[in-house]
Amino acid sequence: MKLKSPYLVKPHAKLKLSRFPTDDTGTYKHEDAAKAVLDRHREDLDSLQEIFYASQQKALLIVLQGMDTAGKDGAIRHIFSGINPQGCDVASFKEPTPIEVRHDFLWRVHAQVPPRGMITIFNRSHYEDILVPHVHNQISRKTLDQHIEDIVEFESMLHDNDTIILKFFLHISPQEQTRRLQSRIDTPDKQWKLSESDFREREFWPEYEDTYNHLLGATSRKNAPWFIIPSDYKWYRNVAISQILVQTMKDLKLKYPEPSLDPSKIKL
């Protein structure tokens, strides 16, 4: 899979997220131009997903990660609104349950990967299960690196079994997170999104950023790449992600399967 994107993370890259822009808007001067392109992308995804579902040759796993308020829910809502729900699932990974904790950290994740013909979006993912414990000193750097190796092998196995993996880090600034949290506080219709963890984890921003610096480069591979998407502007975040999705699905060059019987011989 050959993808061209300014946001692609090269394998084993040494990253410093603070050097990556969060407010980039690419070639778009204003929101209206990007929205028009996003509309075309949604139309493309609708037709491409129908062929994808019918052919059942490949599966597509989309991973969304980012700081709190980075816009994972919004990206799903705006990019995938035109896709047939029969061919797309969303899996969200919260704090592990007692039974999940008793298994290996990839146990609950493997059960959610898509079968051929399906698109599955991970709203947070298996990366959360090593990110948070490391930030809170529940696992050592040695254990973190062991789990990183596990993830690379896991994703390699999925690729070997016809799963395309695209991973997006939604990159926002601390200032933009402050604005979004304040908006939730001030807007009654958004207050349901507030949680104590939003404010508690906010205090660990430097630790999260440091861990992401290590994770993204260590787990970006040709067949399971990471993209660092500037996400201060929601409208640009959406069109930047949808561009990569459309490009990937077009490059597959999938076709509808041959019918199991000859339509010309059917007489109703």
C-alpha positions as CSV (number, residue, x, y, z in Angstrom):
1,M,0.0,0.0,0.0
2,K,1.6,3.2,-1.2
3,L,0.1,6.3,0.3
4,K,1.2,9.9,-0.2
5,S,0.4,12.3,2.6
6,P,2.3,15.1,4.3
7,Y,0.9,13.7,7.6
8,L,2.3,10.1,7.1
9,V,4.6,8.9,9.9
10,K,7.6,7.0,8.6
11,P,8.4,3.7,10.3
12,H,10.7,4.1,13.4
13,A,10.6,7.9,13.1
14,K,11.8,9.9,16.1
15,L,8.9,12.3,16.7
16,K,8.3,15.4,18.8
17,L,4.6,16.3,18.5
18,S,5.2,19.8,19.7
19,R,6.9,20.4,16.3
20,F,3.9,19.3,14.3
21,P,1.3,22.0,13.5
22,T,-2.2,21.6,14.9
23,D,-3.7,24.4,12.9
24,D,-2.6,23.6,9.4
25,T,-5.3,23.8,6.7
26,G,-3.3,22.5,3.8
27,T,-4.3,24.2,0.5
28,Y,-7.7,25.3,1.8
29,K,-8.1,29.0,2.5
30,H,-11.5,28.8,4.1
31,E,-14.0,26.3,5.4
32,D,-16.5,26.4,2.5
33,A,-13.9,25.1,0.1
34,A,-13.1,22.1,2.3
35,K,-16.8,21.3,2.9
36,A,-17.4,21.1,-0.8
37,V,-14.5,18.6,-1.1
38,L,-15.7,16.6,1.9
39,D,-19.2,16.3,0.3
40,R,-17.5,14.7,-2.8
41,H,-15.4,12.4,-0.5
42,R,-18.6,11.2,1.2
43,E,-20.1,10.4,-2.2
44,D,-17.0,8.5,-3.2
45,L,-16.9,6.6,0.1
46,D,-20.6,5.6,-0.4
47,S,-19.9,4.0,-3.8
48,L,-16.6,2.6,-2.8
49,Q,-17.9,1.0,0.3
50,E,-20.7,-0.7,-1.6
51,I,-18.1,-2.5,-3.8
52,F,-16.0,-3.1,-0.8
53,Y,-18.9,-4.8,1.0
54,A,-20.0,-6.8,-2.0
55,S,-16.5,-8.1,-2.9
56,Q,-15.6,-9.3,0.6
57,Q,-11.9,-9.4,-0.4
58,K,-10.6,-7.0,2.2
59,A,-11.4,-5.6,5.6
60,L,-10.7,-2.0,6.7
61,L,-9.7,-1.1,10.2
62,I,-9.6,2.6,11.0
63,V,-8.0,3.7,14.3
64,L,-8.7,7.1,15.8
65,Q,-6.6,8.3,18.7
66,G,-6.0,11.7,20.3
67,M,-6.2,13.7,23.4
68,D,-9.6,14.3,25.0
69,T,-11.8,16.6,22.8
70,A,-9.6,15.9,19.8
71,G,-12.7,15.1,17.8
72,K,-12.9,11.3,17.3
73,D,-16.7,11.3,17.6
74,G,-17.1,14.3,15.3
75,A,-14.8,12.8,12.6
76,I,-16.9,9.6,12.6
77,R,-20.1,11.6,12.3
78,H,-19.1,13.9,9.6
79,I,-17.0,11.6,7.4
80,F,-19.1,8.4,7.5
81,S,-22.6,9.9,7.5
82,G,-23.3,8.6,4.0
83,I,-22.0,5.0,4.4
84,N,-24.4,2.1,4.6
85,P,-24.6,1.1,8.3
86,Q,-24.7,-2.6,7.3
87,G,-21.1,-2.4,6.2
88,C,-19.6,-0.2,9.0
89,D,-19.1,-0.8,12.7
90,V,-17.7,1.5,15.5
91,A,-16.0,0.0,18.5
92,S,-15.2,2.1,21.5
93,F,-12.7,1.0,24.1
94,K,-13.4,2.2,27.6
95,E,-11.6,1.2,30.9
96,P,-11.2,-2.6,30.8
97,T,-13.8,-4.6,32.7
98,P,-12.6,-7.1,35.4
99,I,-12.8,-10.0,33.0
100,E,-10.9,-8.1,30.3
101,V,-8.2,-7.3,32.8
102,R,-7.7,-11.0,33.4
103,H,-6.9,-11.6,29.7
104,D,-4.0,-10.3,27.6
105,F,-4.5,-6.7,26.6
106,L,-5.3,-7.5,23.0
107,W,-8.0,-10.1,23.8
108,R,-10.9,-7.7,23.8
109,V,-9.5,-5.9,20.7
110,H,-9.1,-8.9,18.5
111,A,-12.8,-9.7,18.9
112,Q,-13.7,-6.3,17.3
113,V,-11.6,-6.4,14.2
114,P,-13.6,-6.3,11.0
115,P,-14.3,-9.4,8.8
116,R,-13.7,-9.1,5.1
117,G,-16.2,-6.7,3.4
118,M,-16.6,-4.6,6.6
119,I,-15.2,-1.3,7.8
120,T,-14.6,-1.0,11.6
121,I,-13.7,2.2,13.3
122,F,-11.9,2.1,16.6
123,N,-12.8,5.1,18.7
124,R,-9.8,4.8,20.9
125,S,-8.1,1.4,20.6
126,H,-5.5,-1.1,21.7
127,Y,-3.1,1.8,22.0
128,E,-5.1,3.1,24.9
129,D,-4.4,0.0,26.9
130,I,-0.7,0.7,26.9
131,L,-0.8,4.5,26.8
132,V,-2.8,5.2,29.9
133,P,-1.0,2.6,32.1
134,H,2.4,4.0,31.1
135,V,1.4,7.6,31.7
136,H,0.2,6.7,35.2
137,N,3.3,4.6,36.0
138,Q,1.4,1.3,36.1
139,I,3.7,-0.3,33.6
140,S,7.4,0.3,33.0
141,R,9.1,1.5,29.8
142,K,10.4,-2.0,29.3
143,T,6.8,-3.4,29.5
144,L,5.6,-0.6,27.2
145,D,8.2,-1.6,24.6
146,Q,7.2,-5.3,24.9
147,H,3.6,-4.4,24.3
148,I,4.6,-2.2,21.3
149,E,6.2,-5.3,19.8
150,D,3.0,-7.2,20.5
151,I,1.0,-4.6,18.7
152,V,3.3,-4.5,15.6
153,E,3.0,-8.3,15.3
154,F,-0.7,-8.2,15.9
155,E,-1.2,-5.6,13.1
156,S,1.1,-7.5,10.8
157,M,-1.0,-10.6,11.3
158,L,-4.2,-8.7,10.5
159,H,-2.6,-7.3,7.4
160,D,-1.5,-10.8,6.3
161,N,-5.2,-11.8,6.6
162,D,-6.4,-9.1,4.2
163,T,-7.1,-6.3,6.8
164,I,-6.1,-2.8,5.7
165,I,-5.1,-0.6,8.7
166,L,-5.1,3.2,8.8
167,K,-4.3,4.9,12.0
168,F,-5.0,8.6,12.7
169,F,-3.7,10.7,15.5
170,L,-6.0,13.8,15.8
171,H,-3.5,16.5,16.9
172,I,-4.8,19.4,18.8
173,S,-3.1,22.1,20.9
174,P,-3.6,22.5,24.7
175,Q,-5.2,25.9,23.9
176,E,-7.7,24.3,21.6
177,Q,-8.6,21.7,24.2
178,T,-9.2,24.5,26.7
179,R,-11.6,26.2,24.2
180,R,-13.5,23.0,23.6
181,L,-13.8,22.1,27.2
182,Q,-15.0,25.6,28.0
183,S,-17.6,25.3,25.2
184,R,-18.9,22.1,26.8
185,I,-19.1,23.8,30.2
186,D,-21.0,26.8,28.7
187,T,-23.3,25.0,26.3
188,P,-26.2,23.0,28.0
189,D,-26.6,20.6,25.0
190,K,-22.9,19.7,25.3
191,Q,-22.6,19.3,29.1
192,W,-23.5,15.6,28.9
193,K,-20.1,15.1,27.3
194,L,-18.3,16.3,30.5
195,S,-16.5,13.8,32.7
196,E,-14.1,14.0,35.5
197,S,-11.5,12.2,33.5
198,D,-11.4,15.1,31.0
199,F,-10.1,17.4,33.6
200,R,-8.0,14.8,35.6
201,E,-6.1,13.6,32.5
202,R,-5.6,17.1,31.3
203,E,-3.0,17.5,34.0
204,F,-0.9,14.8,32.4
205,W,-0.7,16.4,29.0
206,P,3.2,16.4,28.9
207,E,3.3,12.7,29.9
208,Y,0.7,11.8,27.2
209,E,2.6,13.7,24.6
210,D,5.9,12.1,25.5
211,T,4.4,8.6,25.3
212,Y,2.7,9.4,22.0
213,N,6.1,10.6,20.7
214,H,7.4,7.1,21.3
215,L,4.3,5.1,20.3
216,L,3.6,6.7,16.9
217,G,7.0,6.3,15.4
218,A,7.5,2.8,17.0
219,T,4.3,1.4,15.6
220,S,3.9,3.1,12.2
221,R,4.6,0.6,9.5
222,K,4.1,0.5,5.7
223,N,1.1,-1.8,6.2
224,A,-0.2,-0.1,9.3
225,P,0.7,3.6,9.0
226,W,0.0,6.4,11.4
227,F,-1.0,9.9,10.2
228,I,-0.7,12.9,12.4
229,I,-3.7,15.0,11.4
230,P,-3.9,18.7,12.3
231,S,-7.2,18.9,14.2
232,D,-7.6,22.4,15.7
233,Y,-9.9,23.1,12.8
234,K,-12.6,20.4,12.7
235,W,-13.5,21.0,9.1
236,Y,-9.9,20.5,8.0
237,R,-9.5,17.4,10.1
238,N,-12.5,15.8,8.4
239,V,-11.3,16.5,4.8
240,A,-7.7,15.5,5.6
241,I,-8.9,12.1,6.9
242,S,-11.5,11.5,4.2
243,Q,-8.9,12.2,1.5
244,I,-6.7,9.4,2.8
245,L,-9.6,7.0,3.0
246,V,-10.8,7.7,-0.5
247,Q,-7.3,7.4,-1.9
248,T,-6.8,4.0,-0.1
249,M,-10.1,2.5,-1.2
250,K,-9.7,3.6,-4.8
251,D,-6.2,2.1,-5.0
252,L,-7.6,-1.3,-4.1
253,K,-9.3,-1.4,-7.5
254,L,-12.0,-3.8,-6.2
255,K,-14.8,-5.0,-8.4
256,Y,-18.3,-6.4,-7.9
257,P,-18.2,-10.2,-7.7
258,E,-19.5,-12.3,-10.6
259,P,-23.1,-13.4,-10.2
260,S,-23.6,-17.0,-9.0
261,L,-26.1,-17.6,-11.9
262,D,-26.6,-16.2,-15.4
263,P,-29.0,-13.3,-15.2
264,S,-29.8,-13.6,-19.0
265,K,-31.4,-17.0,-18.3
266,I,-33.8,-15.8,-15.6
267,K,-37.4,-15.4,-16.8
268,L,-39.8,-14.0,-14.3
